[in-house]
Amino acid sequence: TELIELNIPSLKTLREQRVAIDVFKSLNNIGPQLENLTFQRIAHGKNTCVNGSQLLLPKVKTEAGRKTILFNGTKIYNSLNKNLRDEKSVILFKRKIKEFLT
């Protein structure tokens, strides 16, 4: 509660921000790429609001699979609003993600 009063984000929020930024950078080929991670955009040929902006959630069979950055990063990225997912500037994305997740 003191953290809320001081406007300091929780560790969970900070982790989600960092993961979302890493996914954004990976998708936009900015900086070092995350090894062995391939985030796949949903593309189904229909002109819908999610076509190309959301990611395909990988299928996992174990709890360990649910804890990977590929799975969690996809979930976090897909939870963002479309305007945020469609951002092209990493600086603006970082600013907006902090506002969105706090």
Protein Blocks (a to p, Z undefined) as FASTA:
>chain_A
ZZmmnopacfklmmmmmmmmmmmmmmnogajddehiacddddehiacfkgopaccddddf
bfklmmpmklmmmmmmmmpcfklmmpmbfklmmmmmmmmmZZ
